[in-house]
Amino acid sequence: MRARLIGLHKATKRLAGGKVAVYAYAFRGGPLVARGDGRDLASANVALERALGTPAALEAVQKARRPIRQTDDRKYVRGLIYAFRASPEWAKLGDSSKVEYTRYLNAFDAEFGDWRVSLFESAEAKVDLLDWRDEWADRPRAADYAMASVGRLFSWARGRGLSTARPTEDVERLHDADRSDIIWTDDDLTAILATASKEVGWAIRFAAETGLRLGDLIRVPWNAVGQQGIVWRTGKRKRQVVVPLTPGARSLLKEMPTRALTVLANSRGDPWTPDGLKHMIRAARIEAGITGLRLHDLRGTAATRLFLAGSPKRDIATIMAWKEETVDALLTKYVSGDAVALDLLSRMNQKPAPQTDDKPVPAAKT
């Protein structure tokens, strides 16, 4: 019994009337397992010891600590999550990704933490997993995030040889995330810029010119802006992106004052926070009567402008920090289908451009 009580966290409180209460918790931050009251600290401790010797208190301690032991055992889901979050792969994730993964892995832990990992190798386990996923059925995007988080956990486990389970395989998404034909048009930009403050307008235009994600958009420093372009290592994929300064970008940068280390700043001259900028853009969008568009859709606007301006796919891959071999699929996602069709029709009516990057043909031997 003494060994089972090692590691208790105790707290003392003086009650009304001068009495003392001592509380025992299974561990720091854990549940209350016993309490002892007395006229002074010594007598309260004696009462606590008696309370801790009862079967109910011992059972409470054992129940509370069972998950703690499992965090060190990767055969259990709770231990697998613990190991994943202590891994180098977790350390490489971006801050926002860690927040989202933590949210849904905690929920997964609360439901399945005491399950053995091997149980998810059976088809029956998928039924329980989908029942858990369906608790978010009224929030399809959250439901998909939950399954993506579990899928990432088991992908890591398979890579470490800790499991062969693929519990999220063949699970259909609930949220329709295809926004391939959703971009900010010139009319949309004109409408929102008419209602937004100068600082918010600069942020919107900067996003439309560069195609940077929100996390990068608000962190780009002035010293990353060169004579010909912006050189920046993206936060999400940790890749270097080179954004050439288009005439629109040059005009915008000349217009904006240098009030902070970052290119973008709020009305107080401080760098934007992600939530702060999203809130202000949302407010301006509502005032302008614009629906169905998000800040992230400005990446589609930037990609469309680059594509219609004749940028080669390899250049778009560099600017948008995309892999060149997947640029076709990503253009399908970010570029309006109508815009692509119009561009293809216009090109069909033009003479082929000279091929300036072909390899020279060797001269014939004489």
Summary of the structure (lengths in Angstrom):
residues: 366
radius of gyration: 29.0
end to end distance: 98.3
largest distance: 113.8
contacts: 1005
relative contact order: 0.07
helix: 54%
strand: 9%
